[in-house]
Amino acid sequence: MTPVNIDLGSVRFGEPRLLWLLVAPAVLTLAWVWRLSRHRRDARHFRSRRKLPIRERLPRFGGLLFWLCAIVATSCTIVALARPLAVVSLVRSTGVDIVVLQDGSASMHVGDVSGDRWQRSMRFLRVVGEALRWKNDRIAMALFAHIAAPQIRLTKDPNTFFFFLDHLDRESPFRLADDTTWDTNIEVGIYWGLRLFEKDEELQGPSANTKVFVLISDGQAWSGQVANSLKLARARGIPVNVVGVGTTGGGMIPEPPPKPGVRPPLNPPPPIHSSLDRASLATIATEGGGQYFELDREDDREISNRIIDAARRRSAGSNGVESGTQDLYWQCLLAATGFIGIGVLFLQERAELWLYSFGAAATFFIVWTVTR
């Protein structure tokens, strides 16, 4: 939250009993005014008795400006010790709600990228997590193949997100031995992403954060009508950014291990070749109102920042304004230091410089003792 306005009329003090010390600078101020009037009277008397061919210029304040600055600095220090608090208006900055839709189908086991497509996706998601501001930003995750399996609700706890990545890093929970893994149904993935947003609204209430999908897939969409889910996402104003993983050259999907007690067929089907379907993924991004990116064609951090920055630009700017309090302790000490620094410019006598040095040392000692 960013303070936008300080109401000085609302200032109160945490230690008001220390304000009685302001009596001392008040008395010193009266003494300073009396001393200035004496100086002005002596200057007029001096001019009336001294005759020169030119008009002699006498200092208007006679070296008293340093002491005025010292008195004001003392007052600021006393006010600081009384711990002033002021009511401020705070702007609540909006964040970003990202739902990651991660393809977990059999084609993600192809090793045409470093490790395989699944492991490459997990490395990218770590970079996405590092790019978020976890104070207001939130992230959720759902896996999909033939069916969808939500993994993480919208959370702004980085430990939760990285904990799941640690356990998903090596292998997809959709095993090659499962029949449901041998399908890529992007439609059901987007549908369950929408359900994550809806469930969060049921539990937490409406969020002012900007919502965005990040779909990570190789584009091997074998079933489902993606247009149906994209229509729902557009109706909710949620863009679908697509991140392609894999190569156009592709590779063979590994054969699943034989099921226990099932005799392998005499004529097994030929291995299935899978390659990155760049055209389909770009079409999904365009129809979903998002952008298409591709791992290893662009830097992971650049892709993450572009997705998040685009979401922030869509933000309304703030969640509104609320009131809070701000401690003015250090501002008062800074003002005291400033007045002392200004006063040094008006020093005229060596004795005054020594007094200033002693007073500065005593002030620093008192502040250090009080604040340590």
N, C-alpha and C positions, 0 to 999 in steps of 0.2 A: 504494500500500500504506500502511496506517495502523499505527503502532506501538501495541501494546496492553499491553506489559509490558516493563520494563527489569530485567534480572538484574544487580543491583549486585555480586553475588558474582563475576561474570565480568569485572569491569572490568580492562582492561590498558592499557598506555601506549605511545604511539608514540615518545615521547622519554623513556624511563625514566631516562636519565643525569641529567636535570634535577631528579629527586626528591631528590637529596642536599641541595638548597637548603633543604629542609624542616627541616634542622638549625637554621637561624637562627630561625624562629618557635618551634621547640621550646625553644631556649635562652631566648628572650624570654618564653615562657610560664612557665618556671621562675622567671625574674626577676619576672614579674608576680605569681606566687603568693607569692614572698618579700616583695614590696612590699606586697601586700594584708595579709599577716600582720603586717608592721611597722605598717601603718595601724591594724589592729584592736588591736594592743597599745598604741599611742599613745593611741587613743580611750579604752581602759579606764583608762590612767594619768591621762588628762586628767579623766575623770569622778571619779576618786578624790580629786583635789586641788581641784576646782572645786565650790563649794557654792552652789546656787541654790534658790529656793523652788519652782521647777517643774523637771521632768525635762527636761534639754536633749537635743534630737534631733540626733545627728551622722550625716552621710552614711555609709551602711554600706560603700560602696566607695571613698569619698573621691576621686571623679573618675577612677577607674581603669577604668571600664567602656569609655570611648572607646578606651583602649589595648588592651583585650581584643578589642574589635571590629576594631581595626586589625591585630592579630596574626592573627585568624581570616581577615580579608580577604587578608592577605599569603599565608597558606597556600593559600587558594582560587586565588589568582593563579598561584602556583608549580605547583599541580596542573594548572591550565589550560594552562600552558606545556609541561607534560609530555604533552599531547595524550591525555587519557583516552578510551578506547573501551569501550562496553558492549554486550553481546549483548542484542538486543531481539527480541520476538516480533512479527511483522508479519502483519496480516490482508490477504489478497489479495482486493480487491473484484472482484466479477464485473462483466462488461460486458454489452453487448447485441449480438447478431448479427442484422443486418437483411439480408434478401434482397429487393431491389426487383424486382418483376415489372412491367415497363413495356410497355404496349400500343403496338405500332408499326404497327397495321393502317391501311388506307386511310382509315378514318373519323377517324383522329387528324390528318388534314390539313385538317379542316374549320376554317374561320376564324371560329367563333362566339364565341371568346374572344380575348384580346389575343395577336396573332400568329396562332397556330393552337393546336390542342389539344396537339400535340407540344411546341412551344416553351414553352407554359404549364407542361407537366409538367416540363421541364428546369429551369425557374426554381424550381419547388417543390423539386426534388431538391437544388438548391444550398442551400436553407434547411435541408433534412434534414441535409446534410453539415455545415453550420455548427453544428447543434444537438448533434452527437455529441461525446462525450469520446474523442478518438482514442487515448488511452492503452490502454484495454481494449476499447472498442467497435470493431466491425468491420461492414463493409457489402459486399454483393455486388449484382450487377445482371444481369438477364436480360431480353432483349426477346422479344416473341412477336407473331405474327400467325397465319398458318396453321401455321407452324413456330416453334420457339423458337431464339434465338441468344444463349447466355450471353456476357456482355461482360466482367465483372469477377468474379474469385474473391473469397471473403471476405478482406478486407484491412483493416488499421488504419493504412494509409498514406493520408493525405488527398490527397497529390499525385496518386496513382494515380486516385482517384475523380474529382477535379476535372479531371484531364487528359481523362478519357473524356467528362465533361460538356461540356468545351470543344469536343470534336470531334463531339458529338452535338447540340449546341445548336441549330443551324440546321435540320437536316433528318434525318429518320429514315433509318437504313440500309435499311429496307424501302421500296423505290421503288414508286411508283404503277404503273410499267410492268411490275412483276413480278406474276405471277398469284398467288403465295403471299401477297402483301400484302392481297389482297381477301378477307380472312377474319379473324375474331377467335376464336382457339381458346384460351380461358382455361384449359381443362383442361391443355393441353400446357405452358402457361406455369407453372402451379403444379407440374406434374410435374418440369420442369427446375429449378425452385427447390429442390425436395427433393433433386435430384441434386447441386446445388451444396453443400448441407449434407453429403450423404453423401461427396462427394469430399473435402471439407475434413477429415472425420473419418479418411478413408483416409490423407491426407497428414500431418495435424497431430495426429491422435489426438482423443479425445473432448474437447469444450469444455464448460466449466461456464457459459458465457455463455447468457443467455436468447435463444431463437430466435424470430423473428417475420417474417412476410411483410408487405410493403406492396405491394398490387396497385393500379396506377394505370391506369384505363381509362375509356372512355365507356360501357361496358356493351353494346356491339353484339356480343353473343356469337352468332355464326352457326353454329358447329359445335362438336363436342366435348361430352362429358358432364362438366360442372363438378363434379357431385356425386361422381364417382369420385375426382378429385384432392383434393377437400375431405375425403373420408373418410380418405385417406392422411395428409393434414396433421394431422387431428385425432388419428389414431393415434400420430403422432410428437409430439403436444403442441405444435404450432406454430400459433398463431392467425393468421388471415388478415385483416389490416386493409385496407380498401378505400377508395381515394381517387378520387372521381368527378371527371372533367374534362369540361367542355362545358356546354351549356345545354339546357333542355327544348325551347326553340324550335328549336335545331339549325341546320343549314345543309346545303348541297349538297357532296358529296364531289367534289373536282376531277377532271376527266377525265384519264386517263393520256395521255402523249404517244404519238403513233402509232409503231408499231414499224417499223424500217427494212425496206423491201421488201414491206410488207403494206398492201394497199389498204384504206382505211377502208370500213366497210359503208355501203350506200346508206341504210339506215334504222337509224342508231345508236340504241342503247337510251337511254331517258331517264335523266337524272342521278339518282343515288341520294341521297336525303335521309337525314341522320343526326342523331339527337338523343340527349341523355343519357338512358340507361335507368336512372333512379334506383332504381326498384323492384327490378330484377334485381341491381344492385350491392349494395343494402341486404340482399337475401336472401343473397347470397354471403357478406357480412360476418357475418351472423347465423349461418349454417350453419358458417362457418369459425371461429367462436369469437372474432371480432374486432369492430371497430367500423367504422361507415361515416362517412366525411368527404367534404366536397365543396369543391373549390377555388372561391374567390371568394365562398363563403357564410361561410367562416371564414378567419381570418388564417393564412397559411402557417406562420408560426412557432408559432402556437397548435396547429395540427394536428400539426406535428412533435413538439412537446414532449409532447403528450398521448399520441402513439403510443410515444415513447421512455419516458416516465414509467410508462405502463402495463406496458411490458416490464420495467422495473426492479423494479416492485412484485412481479412474478411470480418474481423472482430469489430463489434460496435465501439470498442475503446475502453469501456469501464462497466463495472457492475453497479455503479452509483457512487454516492458520497455518504460517508458515515463519520461520526464524531469520535475523537479519541483525545488523549492527552500527550503532551510532549514536555520533557524535562528541559528547562532553560538554563540549567546549571552551567554547562560549558559555554553557552553563549554569553552569559554574564562574565565569566572569567576571561573570555576572549575580549570583551569590551574593556574590562579593567586593564588588560595587557596593552590594548590599543591606546588608551588614554595615557598610560605611563610612557609608552613610546613617543607619543606626541609631546608630552611634557619635557622629555629629554632635549628636544629641539630648542627649548626656551631657557635651558640652563646657562647661567652667566658667570657663576662663581664656582671655584674648585670645592669649597665647603659643601655647596649644594650637591655637587656630583658625588661626594662621599656619602652624604645623607641618602641620596638616591640609591647608591649601590647597597648600603646597609638595609634600606627598606625593601629593595627587591629581593635580597637574600632572605630576609625574615619572612616575606610573603611566600616565596617558593617553599620555605621550610614548613610554614603553617599549612599550605595547600597539600604538600606531600604527606604531612602527618594526618590530615583529615581524610584524605582520599586513599591512603594505602590499605 
